[in-house]
Amino acid sequence: MAIRRPLLRALVLGTALTSAAACNDGFDGDFRGAGGRAFDTTAAALNAAPRPKADDRGVISYPNYQVAVARQGDTVTTVAARLGIAAAELATYNALPADVPLRKGELLALPRRVAEPSPATGAPTTGPILPATDQIDVTTLAGNAIERAGTTTTPKPAAQVGAEPLRHKATRGETAYSIARLYNVSVKSLSDWNGLGPDLSVREGQLLIIPVANETKTAALKPAVITAPGVGSPTPPPPSAVKPLPAEKPAAATAPAKDTPASPQLDQFKTSAATKAPKMLYPVNGNIIRDYVKKKNEGIDIAAKPGDLVKAADSGTVAAITASTDQIPILVLRHANNLLTVYANVDGIKVKKGDTVKRGQAVAVVRPGTPSFVHFEVRQGFDSVDPTPYLQ
């Protein structure tokens, strides 16, 4: 079934957060000197899935993009000829000369779609690799009908299933190490997926795909769930309510304190306005037209009119101003407690990198669109979290 793809699937955990990580206010761009703030990639190193197998042309296809895997002796020109696209277009898109020799297994991002993999191109099925949630189990749906018909018809194989990796466009000064640590993956898996050389070098403008987790191993790494006492849990049961409590001796009455007010001091029960106020402001006034879904929509989409002011959800500093590979502007603000807020699908940005902003300050305007909206994210470090609890 057709499912609307996330507008910003790779957008935030790409150039925007990379720029945020590279700011001069305490971040180490290569993350090697991050001390206690460094990410632990041990689990990620054990948890990386292998890169999907390409078809006979070297094409790996996802719903939102395709890549090509180079063969021994390939150049950009030979890959382009094999896929039927212009060599200059492919070279420019990958920031490479057209005649440069490619390593076996090196990955090239395709600037536009070519024919989908199919059995005719050496792929097991036809079409791109789709998320499991986008699939319909043809075997299950057709099973009863086949049994009723008494035939031995074999259902068509389902499309290839797998998570679509994020893409990252390398910027000047980045290394394989800093990119791997940014996404919490191992350098080896990043190298394997992208066909990096022995020196692990990356070039400015190179489009890298970020390894996805092996779902089987992910399940194995999950912590055990503690169940209720008496249902297989090692947690000891609470003291029995049947056993009587020890007799209590009432405390001796004391004389009333002098100057005791006749009525309770209600101000001690006051809730301050700060306690009642939401932790963050809505960046625009409007309805949420798309909810947060982890790994599918990493934030919320809030409807607004083109040109409406976009306001800072909280006080902080401008960590990054950048754009997606589709040139959609992105603004990232850094706040206290290692929080980042991300504002995308905006225009007319009114601040610059390093500026201090106040809560509610106008930082941009809403970009025109049908519909027009602001994509808003909250991130704890680099991990997205549901923004709605922060706005309630």
ZIFENVEN-V479677 format. One line per field, one symbol per residue. phi: phi as a letter, one per 30 degrees, with the letter a starting at -180 (. if undefined). psi: psi as a letter, one per 40 degrees, with the letter a starting at -180 (. if undefined). burial: # if it has 16 or more other ideal C-beta (glycine too) atoms within 10 Angstrom, else .. A space follows every 50 residues. Layout:
phi = ???
psi = ???
burial = ???
This chain:
phi = .dbddeebecdddcdddddddcdccjdcecidcdhddddcceddddcddd dedddddjcccbecabbbcdceidbeddddddcibddddddddchbddcd dcddjdcbdcdadcedeaedcjcdbcjddcdeddccddddddeddddddi ccdcddddddclddddcbcdcejdbedddddecibddddddddciddedh dbcdjdccccecdddddeddddddddcdeibicdddddeddddddddccd dddcddddidddcdddddcdcddddddddbcddbclddcaddbeicbdab ccdadejddccddadlbddabaaddciddbbbccbdiicbcbbbicbhdc bbejdcbceiddcabdddlbdcaccbbbbciccdbdddddcc
psi = ihhhihdfdeddfbdddddddeiefeihdeedfebeeiiheddddeehii hihiadeehhhideiiiihiiheiidddddddefihdddddddefiideh iiiheihhhhdiiahiiiddeeidihiihiideeihgddddeddddddef ifhhiiiiiihiihiiihhhiheiidddddddefiidddddddefiidef iiihehhiihiiihddddddeiiihhiihefehehiiiihedhiiihhhi iiiiiiiifhidiigdeeeihiddddiidiihdihiihehihhhedheai hhiiiheihhihdiiaihdihaiieefhihhhihaiffiiihhifiifhe iiheihiihehheaihiiigiiihhhihhhbehiihdddee.
burial = .....##################...#.###.......#.#..##.###. ##.##.######..#######..#######.##.#.#..##.##.#.#.. .#..#######..#.##...#.#.##.####................... ........##.#.########..##############.###.####...# .#...#########.................................... .............................#####.#.#.#.#...##### ####...#######.#######.##..########...########..#. #.#...#...#.#####....########..#.####..##.
